[in-house]
Amino acid sequence: MALIKCRECGGQISSKASACPGCGAKPKKSVGVIGWIFVIFIVLPVAWSIGTGVGKNNSENLAKSPALSVDVADKPKPLKWSKSEFKDAMTDQVTTVVSAKSTNNTVFEFPYNKAGGSRLTLSFRGKGSDFDAYFRIDEGQMQCSYRDCRFSIRVSDGPVQKWTGLQSTTNDSDLMFVRDAKQLEKIVKSGKPFRVGIEFYKAGERVFEFEPDGYPGI
């Protein structure tokens, strides 16, 4: 038997005492040789095996789990406008064409029916001081008279505007040039959404919607 110091009051108590006679605190029990052998050879190996097993399971579950989704804001937005340039082999003049398709489509009857419907493409074309704009439908026949074509535009919730267009020199029914190309470009540059209504042969007026933001210009 030996005397030890009480960890609470500091008094001397017997190492075999169950409590300090002065303050009632229980003395700290030493682990002893057998206790340390139990800890080293039994407790530690069991804890290590459990820990590595959990880590392995977590790794396997992570490998099997689907990839984390990326926030929509981090994804690049689809390109609305395409821009291309063509160089004249004789004059070296460069023609620039900027185009965008309507956000919606329309379905025509035979023979202009197309899987997925037809979209209207708006294009601006510049070459030197020349500048024009035109619409092209994927499939369909625009209704034009022998003098001109007619279509309507509505910007956002504004009033419907009546516009005139021109047939191409080759009289292509899927192509219509805009008479006032610069004015149409101003609408596009405003960034406001707009709708275009065009009469089609045996199909009546069809309306196409455009989201012009991001227009790169000529």
C-alpha positions in Angstrom: 0.0 0.0 0.0 1.3 3.5 -0.8 0.1 7.0 -0.2 -0.9 9.1 -3.2 -2.0 12.7 -3.6 -5.7 13.4 -4.0 -6.3 15.0 -7.4 -9.1 17.3 -6.0 -8.0 18.5 -2.5 -4.3 17.5 -2.5 -4.6 15.5 0.6 -2.7 12.2 1.2 -4.8 9.0 0.8 -4.1 5.3 0.4 -3.7 4.0 -3.1 -6.2 1.3 -2.2 -8.8 3.8 -0.8 -12.1 3.9 -2.8 -12.5 7.6 -2.1 -10.6 10.5 -0.4 -11.6 10.8 3.2 -11.2 14.5 3.0 -13.3 15.5 -0.1 -14.8 12.2 -1.2 -13.2 12.3 -4.7 -12.4 9.0 -6.2 -8.6 8.5 -6.9 -7.4 8.0 -10.5 -6.9 4.3 -11.2 -3.7 3.4 -13.0 -4.0 1.2 -16.1 -1.3 -1.2 -15.1 0.7 -3.6 -17.3 -2.2 -5.9 -18.1 -4.4 -2.9 -19.1 -1.7 -1.5 -21.5 -1.3 -5.0 -23.1 -5.1 -5.1 -23.6 -5.1 -1.6 -25.1 -2.1 -2.3 -27.5 -3.1 -5.8 -28.7 -6.9 -5.7 -28.6 -8.4 -2.2 -28.6 -6.0 -0.5 -31.1 -6.2 -3.3 -33.8 -10.0 -3.4 -33.6 -10.3 0.4 -33.9 -7.8 0.4 -36.9 -9.8 -2.3 -38.7 -13.1 -0.5 -38.2 -11.6 2.8 -39.4 -10.1 1.4 -42.6 -13.3 -0.5 -43.3 -15.4 2.7 -43.0 -13.0 4.6 -45.3 -13.1 1.8 -47.9 -16.9 1.8 -47.9 -17.0 5.6 -48.2 -14.6 5.4 -51.2 -16.7 2.7 -52.9 -19.9 4.6 -52.3 -18.4 7.8 -53.7 -17.2 5.9 -56.8 -20.6 4.4 -57.3 -22.5 7.6 -56.7 -23.5 9.8 -59.7 -21.3 12.8 -60.5 -22.2 16.0 -58.6 -24.5 18.2 -60.6 -23.2 21.6 -61.7 -25.2 24.7 -61.0 -27.0 26.0 -64.1 -25.4 29.4 -63.6 -21.9 27.8 -64.0 -22.8 26.2 -67.4 -22.1 28.2 -70.5 -25.2 29.5 -72.2 -25.9 28.2 -75.7 -24.8 30.5 -78.5 -27.8 32.3 -79.9 -26.0 34.2 -82.7 -23.6 32.7 -85.2 -21.1 34.8 -87.0 -19.3 33.9 -90.2 -17.0 35.7 -92.7 -16.4 35.1 -96.4 -13.6 36.7 -98.4 -14.0 37.4 -102.1 -11.2 35.8 -104.1 -11.1 38.6 -106.6 -11.6 41.8 -104.6 -10.5 40.5 -101.1 -13.6 42.2 -99.7 -15.0 40.4 -96.6 -18.7 39.6 -96.3 -19.9 39.1 -92.7 -23.1 37.3 -91.9 -24.7 37.2 -88.4 -27.6 34.8 -87.9 -30.0 33.6 -85.2 -32.9 31.1 -85.3 -36.3 31.7 -83.7 -36.8 30.1 -80.3 -39.9 28.4 -81.4 -40.9 26.4 -84.5 -44.0 25.7 -86.6 -45.3 22.6 -88.4 -46.5 22.8 -92.0 -48.4 20.2 -93.9 -47.0 18.2 -96.7 -44.8 18.9 -98.7 -43.2 21.3 -96.2 -43.6 19.2 -93.1 -40.3 18.6 -91.3 -39.4 16.5 -88.3 -39.2 18.8 -85.3 -40.9 21.6 -87.2 -39.4 24.6 -89.1 -37.7 27.6 -87.6 -37.2 31.0 -89.0 -33.7 32.4 -89.3 -32.9 36.1 -89.1 -29.6 37.1 -90.8 -27.8 40.4 -91.1 -25.2 40.7 -93.9 -22.5 43.3 -94.4 -20.0 43.9 -97.2 -18.2 47.2 -97.3 -20.9 49.9 -97.2 -23.6 47.4 -98.1 -25.9 46.1 -95.4 -29.0 44.0 -95.6 -31.2 41.7 -93.5 -33.3 38.7 -94.5 -35.5 35.9 -93.2 -35.2 32.3 -94.2 -37.6 29.4 -93.3 -36.3 25.9 -92.9 -39.2 24.5 -94.9 -42.2 26.5 -96.2 -43.3 28.9 -98.9 -43.6 32.6 -97.9 -46.6 34.4 -99.4 -45.4 37.3 -101.5 -47.0 39.4 -104.3 -45.2 40.2 -107.5 -44.1 43.6 -106.0 -43.3 42.9 -102.3 -43.8 40.7 -99.3 -45.5 41.7 -96.0 -44.8 40.7 -92.4 -45.4 42.1 -89.0 -43.2 42.7 -85.9 -44.2 43.1 -82.3 -41.5 44.2 -79.8 -42.2 43.0 -76.3 -45.8 44.0 -75.4 -45.8 46.9 -77.9 -48.1 47.5 -80.8 -48.0 45.4 -83.9 -45.9 47.0 -86.7 -46.5 46.4 -90.4 -43.3 45.9 -92.4 -42.6 45.1 -96.0 -40.0 42.8 -97.5 -38.6 41.9 -100.9 -38.3 38.7 -102.7 -34.8 37.5 -103.7 -33.6 38.0 -107.2 -34.0 34.2 -107.7 -37.6 34.3 -106.4 -36.9 31.8 -103.6 -40.1 31.3 -101.6 -38.2 30.3 -98.5 -36.3 33.6 -98.4 -37.4 37.2 -97.8 -35.3 40.4 -97.6 -36.2 43.2 -95.2 -36.8 46.5 -96.8 -35.5 48.5 -93.8 -32.6 46.5 -92.5 -31.1 49.2 -90.3 -34.3 49.7 -88.4 -34.6 46.0 -87.8 -31.0 46.0 -86.5 -32.0 48.8 -84.0 -34.7 46.6 -82.6 -32.3 43.7 -82.3 -29.7 45.9 -80.6 -32.3 47.0 -78.0 -32.1 43.4 -76.6 -35.9 43.3 -76.3 -37.6 40.0 -77.3 -39.8 40.4 -80.4 -42.1 38.3 -82.6 -42.3 38.1 -86.4 -45.5 37.1 -88.2 -45.3 35.9 -91.8 -48.0 34.7 -94.2 -47.3 31.3 -95.7 -48.9 29.7 -98.8 -52.0 27.6 -97.7 -50.8 27.9 -94.0 -51.9 31.4 -93.0 -49.8 33.6 -90.6 -47.2 31.9 -88.5 -45.5 33.7 -85.6 -41.9 33.2 -84.6 -40.2 34.5 -81.5 -36.7 35.9 -81.1 -34.5 36.6 -78.1 -31.9 39.0 -79.6 -29.7 39.6 -76.5 -26.0 39.0 -77.3 -26.1 40.4 -80.8 -22.5 40.7 -81.9 -23.0 43.2 -84.7 -21.5 43.2 -88.2 
